[in-house]
């Protein structure tokens, strides 16, 4: 079971840099990097909301579930 974080995909679609997202959302580059690389154990709804608002997307555009059978 795995939750895949697709922040990279949305950043590319919106032609936005990680630095710009970090500044707009108010999250440190280190924490955004942890989230982006799938190392985060949790994400606050307020952070997810801010990311979605900034990238003009839905949570499902950022978070994806893949079962072990899909791997």
Secondary structure, DSSP 4 states (H G I P E B T S, - for coil): -EEEE-HHHHHHHHT--HHHHHHHHT--HHHHHHHHTT--S---HHHHHHHHHHHT--HHHHEEEE-GGG-
